[in-house]
Amino acid sequence: MRIRETLGAVDGPCLLCGSADVVAVRTRLARRGLARLKPGFDPDEHRYELCRGCGAKNLETPPVGYSQVP
């Protein structure tokens, strides 16, 4: 299960639709079951910008294994 937190409004408009209703969002894994006892628990945090107008996500950090070189 993931926990989703809205961090606040973003200064710029949406890159897809141009809407100004864009928020920064952080999601992470919830610490459940045996993970509560595991000292090396990795919450696998993801951060992205979400447009509430069109639903587009703009990742702040590229996913693991993603290369920007064509």
Long-range contacts (C-beta under 8 A, 24 or more apart in sequence): 1-29, 1-30, 1-32, 2-27, 2-28, 2-29, 2-30, 3-27, 3-28, 3-29, 3-30, 10-49, 14-51, 14-53, 14-54, 14-56, 14-58, 15-56, 15-58, 16-51, 16-54, 16-56, 17-51, 17-53, 17-54, 17-56, 19-51, 19-52, 19-53, 19-54, 21-51, 21-52, 21-53, 22-49, 22-50, 22-51, 22-52, 23-49, 23-50, 23-52, 24-48, 24-49, 24-50, 24-60, 25-49, 25-50
